[in-house]
Amino acid sequence: MSAEQIRVSTPEVPSKLKLPQISTVLLVLGACVVVFPFVWMILGSFKTMQESSSYPPQVFPSQLRWENYQSAWQAPPNTLGRYFINTIIVAITGTVGQLVVCSLAAYAFAQLKFRGKDALFALVLGTMMIPGEITLIPNFMTIRHFPLMGGNDIFGSGGIGLYDSYAAQIIPGMVGAFNIFLLRQSFMQIPKDFWEAAQIDGSNSFRYLWEVVIPMSKPIMITVFLLGLVGRWNALLWPLIVTRDETLRPVQLAMIWYQGEFSTDQGVVMAASLLVTIPIVILFLIMQRHFIEGIVGSGLKG
C-alpha cells in the first residue's frame, strides 16, 4: 500500500471546537461582562446597609427592600423628580436643536456646491481630534460673557451672561462634527435625480430637505437623536461648571449628592442609579432597530 493510499484512508480527526462555536462562546462571555454590572445594580438596590457592606459579598438580598427606592426618590434637595425634569428639558431641547443645526450643515456638505467645501468639511472633521477638556474654559468664558444676557452689556461685561441657566447647558452642544459626518454620509446616498425632480416641481433647498431628504434618512436621524439624548442624559462635568442653582441641575449631579450623603448605604445609591438608568435603557431598547439601521446604512458607507 502506497503512502498516498494511507493518507486517503486515514480518518480525519474532528476538532473539538469549530470557529462558529468559539465565536458563540466569546459572544456569551462578552455579554455576561456587559450585563453583570447592571444585574448587580438591580440586586444591590434591594439590599440593606449590612448586606451591601458584608464580606464576602452577598449576591442576593434576603428580602426586597423597596424602601431604598423611596429614600432614593425623596433624598435629594427638591426630590429626584426635579432633577429628572431638568434633564428632560435640557436633553430634548438640546437634541432637537442639534438635529436642526447638524442637518442643515450636513445637507450643505452633501448636496450644495460651493468653493472650499471639501476643505471646510475636513476642518469640521478635524475638530473631533480636539479633546473636550480643552474647550471647557473657552466655552465657559463665552457663556459667562454672552452679550446682553444676565446683566451683561453689549460687550459682555457687568453680569453673569448665560451662566446658571438652561441655555448654558443646551447651546454649546448643539453642533457635533460626528453627527454632521453621519448625516452627510446618509444624505449623499440620495440620488441626484430626486433633487432635479424637486426643482421641476418648484421646490427650494429647504423644502427639499424637509420633504424628501429627512424622511428618506429616518434611521440616521433617529441614530443622531439617540446619540445626542444619551450624551445629554449622562452629562456631568459641563452642567457642574455652568450651574449653581439646584433647581436647574440635571439628574447626574444629583448622583454626586447621593455619593456624599449615602456613601455607606449602597442600597440607596444603587436604587438611585437604577432609577436614573432605566429611562434611557428603555428608550434604546425601543429604538434599537432604527439605531442599528442608521449606523450600518450611513456610518459605514460613503
Protein Blocks (a to p, Z undefined) as FASTA:
>chain_A
ZZklmmmmpccdddfbdfklmmmmmmmmmmmmmmmmmmmmmmmmmpcfklmmgccddfba
fbdcfklmmmmmmmpghijklmmmmmmmmmmmmmmmmmmmmmmmmmmmmmmccehklmmm
mmmmmmmmpcfklmmmmmmmmmmmgghighiafkopaiaojgoifklmmmmmmpcfklmm
mmmmmmmmpcfklmmmmmmnopafklmmmmmmmmmmmmmmmmmmmmmmmmmmmpmklmmm
mpcbfklpcfklmmmmmmmmmmmlmmlmmmmmmmmmmmmmmmmmmmmmmmmmmmmmmmmg
ZZ
